[in-house]
Amino acid sequence: MADRPGVGKSREGTGGIDEDEMSAVSQIKSAKKKGGAKKIIFILILVIFILGGGFAAYHFLFAKNDKNSKTFGKPAAFSPQTAPGPMMSLKPFLTNLADRGATSYIKVSISIELKQGANAGLFKKLIPEIRNNIIMILNSKTSRDVKNPEGIISLRHQIARSLNRILGSGTVIGVYFNNYLVQ
């Protein structure tokens, strides 16, 4: 009987359990303790994510729209200061560009936004002069000038400055391209 493990060892004071059985029982208990700790950590992480998601949902969906906040809410109602001014659409422009050696064209449709209270009748009377100034500006550009975003923005500003010289300073507050083709 001495060949078998655990046979012949004293069982006194252990309630009849030998040392091998004791170590197996302690390993099982420590594994249960580790598994329990992992479950608690997992549950805590899950609760934190749920609370964070709830906070984010509340913040984006139900929070009041603060003027300094960068979140989106209901759009602001138009007030006299934020309402768009009268929009004046011009007939499309088709003109040559100032490229040397190659013939390039620009075709553009433009809408002009005037400030609130601007005299739309004066604008209509001055359309021939307005169109002439825009054509002169377009003719002075090369295709390279008007094909990149910076050039397009510069063109908008140049047209606005030119029209404000004709109509009075601050009358034109926006120049918008409805169609834009460079060939």
Secondary structure, DSSP 4 states (H G I P E B T S, - for coil): -TTSTTTTS--TTTTT--HHHHHHHHHHHHHHHHHHHHHHHHHHHHHHHHHHHHHHHHHHHTS---TT--S--SPPPP-TTTS---EEE---EEEE---SSS--EEEEEEEEEEPTT--HHHHHHTHHHHHHHHHHHHHT--HHHHSSHHHHHHHHHHHHHHHHHHH-TTSEEEEEEEEEEE-
